[in-house]
Amino acid sequence: MIWGSIVGVLPFTLVLPYVGLTWTVVLAVPIGLILSSAFSAIVVYAQELMPGKVGTISGLFFGFAFGMGGLGAALLGELADMTSIQTVYQVCAFLPAIGLLTAFLPNIERPRSA
């Protein structure tokens, strides 16, 4: 699920800087849906890494996600002020590729139920 959301948005985001306003709005919908589809799977994965800390992990993930979103918006706004909105679009097109680093996540063995 996590891989699907990462690889699934890459074609849409890579095309985004080269389309007009109408297609930007159209592409934003599947990008948002596909990218957010893995959030719950990521939270459950983290909860399995730290059993017994379900509330702590959930709170950290939601806080981290909103905090990084706010920080990212501020940094991208600063980049847009220094360069142009086109540069921000080009930078954002490659941001989902960072998700390919999930290949380095540890593999979790789930206990088999009887």
Secondary structure, 3 states (H helix, E strand, C coil): CHHHHHHHHHHHHHHHHHCCHHHHHHHHHHHHHHHHCCHHHHHHHHHHHCCCCHHHHHHHHHHHHHHHHHHHHHHHHHHHHHCCHHHHHHHHHHHHHHHHHHHHCCCCCCCCCC
